[in-house]
Amino acid sequence: MVLNQFKKKGGVSMTKDELIDSVASKTDASKKDVERILSAIIETITNSLTDGEKVALTGFGTFDVSKRAARVGVNPQNPGQKIQIPAMTVPKFKAGKSLKDAVK
């Protein structure tokens, strides 16, 4: 799969298994090894974000956390009803220049 297939919202998407297959075929590593490595990468990024650290992959992008303030919203099942949405911390990703250029 190529990145151009991801341009349109709701278009083709790649699953974790397809990503593992692709990396395994490009590196001559076993699927089991690639799956272990990918899981370790995801776990490391998750742990870093949980600890409030940024994860920067030069050229690809930066994973970070952002704090959202508490706010009042509308209940989608009952639009006349207001609901309190609590403050929360959410992950965010900012694409790097190389990734942006590749997807253009």
Residue frames relative to the residue before (quaternion, step in Angstrom):
aa qw qx qy qz dx dy dz
M 1.0000 0.0000 0.0000 0.0000 0.00 0.00 0.00
V 0.2412 -0.7636 0.5819 0.1417 3.53 -1.12 0.64
L 0.6486 -0.5523 0.3610 0.3795 3.56 -1.18 0.55
N 0.5736 0.6170 -0.3885 0.3734 3.60 1.08 -0.60
Q 0.6082 0.5660 -0.3609 0.4236 3.61 1.14 -0.46
F 0.6588 0.5188 -0.3035 0.4524 3.60 1.23 -0.31
K 0.4185 0.7588 -0.4370 0.2412 3.60 1.27 -0.13
K 0.7743 0.3397 -0.1879 0.4998 3.58 0.82 -0.93
K 0.5027 -0.6437 0.4870 0.3095 3.52 -0.97 0.91
G 0.7961 0.2428 -0.1995 0.5171 3.57 -0.89 0.93
G 0.4867 0.6726 -0.4267 0.3587 3.59 1.29 0.16
V 0.7807 -0.2829 0.2495 0.4982 3.52 -1.25 -0.52
S 0.0582 -0.7887 0.6105 0.0436 3.57 -1.06 0.70
M 0.3917 -0.7066 0.5460 0.2220 3.54 -1.24 0.56
T 0.3327 -0.7371 0.5537 0.1987 3.57 -0.91 0.93
K 0.6793 -0.4677 0.3656 0.4314 3.56 -1.31 0.22
D 0.6500 0.5198 -0.3180 0.4541 3.61 0.96 -0.84
E 0.6536 0.4988 -0.3138 0.4749 3.60 0.99 -0.79
L 0.6199 0.5298 -0.3345 0.4724 3.58 1.07 -0.73
I 0.6449 0.5138 -0.3140 0.4707 3.59 0.95 -0.88
D 0.6476 0.5171 -0.3162 0.4618 3.61 0.92 -0.89
S 0.6690 0.5144 -0.2967 0.4469 3.57 0.91 -0.94
V 0.6772 0.4770 -0.2917 0.4783 3.58 0.88 -0.94
A 0.6382 0.5343 -0.3289 0.4462 3.59 0.95 -0.83
S 0.6877 0.4793 -0.2912 0.4611 3.60 0.92 -0.85
K 0.6857 0.4816 -0.2859 0.4649 3.61 1.10 -0.66
T 0.7628 0.3716 -0.1906 0.4937 3.59 1.13 -0.55
D 0.3732 -0.7329 0.4761 0.3112 3.59 1.25 -0.21
A 0.4463 0.6419 -0.4812 0.3965 3.58 1.19 0.57
S 0.5568 -0.5960 0.4443 0.3706 3.56 -1.17 0.44
K 0.6181 -0.5511 0.4085 0.3839 3.54 -1.21 0.54
K 0.6287 0.5478 -0.3308 0.4418 3.57 1.04 -0.78
D 0.6538 0.5022 -0.3063 0.4759 3.61 1.00 -0.84
V 0.6586 0.5036 -0.3058 0.4681 3.58 0.93 -0.91
E 0.6413 0.5211 -0.3281 0.4578 3.59 0.98 -0.81
R 0.6442 0.5148 -0.3137 0.4707 3.60 1.00 -0.81
I 0.6633 0.5004 -0.2977 0.4701 3.58 0.96 -0.90
L 0.6613 0.4996 -0.3103 0.4656 3.60 0.89 -0.91
S 0.6417 0.5156 -0.3215 0.4680 3.59 0.97 -0.80
A 0.6473 0.5106 -0.3132 0.4713 3.59 1.02 -0.81
I 0.6332 0.5223 -0.3290 0.4668 3.61 1.00 -0.79
I 0.6732 0.4914 -0.2954 0.4669 3.58 0.85 -0.97
E 0.6549 0.5103 -0.3094 0.4636 3.59 0.95 -0.85
T 0.6591 0.5095 -0.3071 0.4602 3.59 0.96 -0.85
I 0.6468 0.4997 -0.3164 0.4815 3.60 0.95 -0.85
T 0.6535 0.5191 -0.3085 0.4563 3.59 0.92 -0.91
N 0.6705 0.4943 -0.2986 0.4658 3.60 0.89 -0.92
S 0.6450 0.5193 -0.3218 0.4590 3.58 0.98 -0.81
L 0.6656 0.4888 -0.3009 0.4770 3.59 0.94 -0.87
T 0.6182 0.5446 -0.3320 0.4594 3.58 1.05 -0.76
D 0.6977 0.4449 -0.2507 0.5024 3.58 1.11 -0.74
G 0.5577 -0.6395 0.3731 0.3753 3.60 1.29 0.10
E 0.5139 0.6422 -0.4168 0.3869 3.59 1.24 0.30
K 0.4308 -0.6394 0.5682 0.2876 3.55 -1.28 0.53
V 0.1594 -0.7364 0.6436 0.1343 3.55 -1.27 0.46
A 0.0572 -0.8176 0.5727 -0.0159 3.58 -0.44 1.24
L 0.0832 -0.7563 0.6486 0.0204 3.55 -0.83 1.09
T 0.3733 -0.7789 0.4571 0.2122 3.55 -0.06 1.34
G 0.7999 0.2367 -0.2194 0.5059 3.53 -0.85 1.07
F 0.7149 0.4148 -0.2475 0.5055 3.59 1.12 -0.60
G 0.6455 -0.5031 0.3418 0.4620 3.57 0.73 -1.04
T 0.4076 -0.6973 0.5422 0.2316 3.51 -1.38 0.00
F 0.2387 -0.7285 0.6282 0.1330 3.52 -0.98 0.98
D 0.0670 0.7898 -0.6033 0.0888 3.57 -0.94 0.89
V 0.3648 -0.6854 0.5653 0.2784 3.57 -1.32 0.01
S 0.1398 -0.7733 0.6154 0.0606 3.53 -1.16 0.67
K 0.3299 -0.7339 0.5599 0.1976 3.56 -1.05 0.78
R 0.1812 -0.7618 0.6149 0.0935 3.54 -0.94 0.98
A 0.4183 -0.7090 0.5126 0.2440 3.57 -0.88 0.95
A 0.5784 -0.5447 0.4657 0.3898 3.56 -1.25 0.41
R 0.0355 0.8055 -0.5893 0.0516 3.56 -1.07 0.69
V 0.4580 -0.6387 0.5358 0.3086 3.53 -1.32 0.23
G 0.0710 -0.7995 0.5965 0.0077 3.54 -0.91 0.98
V 0.4897 -0.6278 0.5150 0.3175 3.54 -1.37 -0.11
N 0.4506 -0.6675 0.5251 0.2749 3.55 -0.97 0.91
P 0.3823 -0.7567 0.4738 0.2384 3.65 -0.50 1.08
Q 0.6591 0.4980 -0.3141 0.4680 3.61 1.16 -0.51
N 0.7688 0.1217 -0.0720 0.6237 3.57 1.27 -0.44
P 0.2352 -0.8460 0.4597 0.1332 3.61 0.29 1.27
G 0.6319 0.5360 -0.3457 0.4405 3.61 1.15 -0.37
Q 0.6598 0.5154 -0.2961 0.4598 3.57 1.25 -0.33
K 0.2803 -0.7423 0.5875 0.1589 3.58 -0.90 0.97
I 0.0942 -0.7842 0.6109 0.0534 3.57 -1.08 0.74
Q 0.4231 -0.6789 0.5386 0.2643 3.56 -1.19 0.60
I 0.1630 -0.7630 0.6205 0.0786 3.58 -0.78 1.07
P 0.3787 -0.7667 0.4706 0.2175 3.61 -0.57 1.12
A 0.5933 -0.5276 0.4573 0.4006 3.55 -1.29 0.34
M 0.0473 0.8045 -0.5903 0.0458 3.57 -1.08 0.64
T 0.3719 -0.6733 0.5872 0.2521 3.51 -1.35 0.31
V 0.0560 -0.8142 0.5777 -0.0106 3.59 -0.80 1.02
P 0.4774 -0.6480 0.4970 0.3244 3.58 -1.13 0.57
K 0.0405 -0.7776 0.6255 0.0505 3.56 -1.21 0.51
F 0.1959 -0.7646 0.6058 0.1001 3.54 -1.26 0.48
K 0.1034 -0.7690 0.6287 0.0527 3.55 -0.95 0.92
A 0.3909 -0.7451 0.4973 0.2116 3.57 -0.59 1.17
G 0.4224 -0.6975 0.5267 0.2402 3.56 -1.10 0.78
K 0.7202 -0.4663 0.3062 0.4125 3.56 -1.29 0.33
S 0.6638 0.5122 -0.3163 0.4438 3.61 0.85 -0.91
L 0.6620 0.4948 -0.3027 0.4746 3.57 0.97 -0.84
K 0.6404 0.5226 -0.3220 0.4617 3.58 0.96 -0.85
D 0.6691 0.5003 -0.2980 0.4617 3.57 0.94 -0.91
A 0.6590 0.5199 -0.3101 0.4465 3.60 0.99 -0.81
V 0.7116 0.4610 -0.2577 0.4634 3.58 1.03 -0.76
K 0.4631 0.7079 -0.4368 0.3060 3.63 1.17 -0.43
